[in-house]
Amino acid sequence: MSRSIDLNADLGEEPGEQARDIALMRVISSCNIACGGHAGDEASMAAMLRAARAAGVAPGAHPSY
């Protein structure tokens, strides 16, 4: 039997910290990307999606209220 752990992180909440969030993708398997009203904007969401794809990280949405 093979076991694995999905290590997830909320990313893109501080658009000025994209380099830090992209570096985290080396050690996680999935991420929730901040959307629109929460903290991210269209440009930061697109950047995080591209980085997740490049790192093989499964992306998800972290919407605002």
Residue, then its C-alpha position, 0 to 999 in steps of 0.5 A: m500500500s502506498r501512502s501520500i500526503d497532500l501538502n496544501a498552501d494558500l498562495g497569492e494573498e500578498p501580490g508583493e510576495q509572489a517570489r516567496d509563494i512561487a518558492l513554496m511550490r517546490v515543497i507543496s502538492s496543491c495550493n489555493i490561489a487568492c481570488g479577486g476580492h480576497a486579496g489577489d487580482e487578475a494579474s496575481m491569479a494568472a501568475m500563480l496559476r502559471a507557476a503552479r502549472a510549471a511546478g506540477v502543483a494542483p491549483g484551487a480557488h480561495p475566493s473572498y466572502 
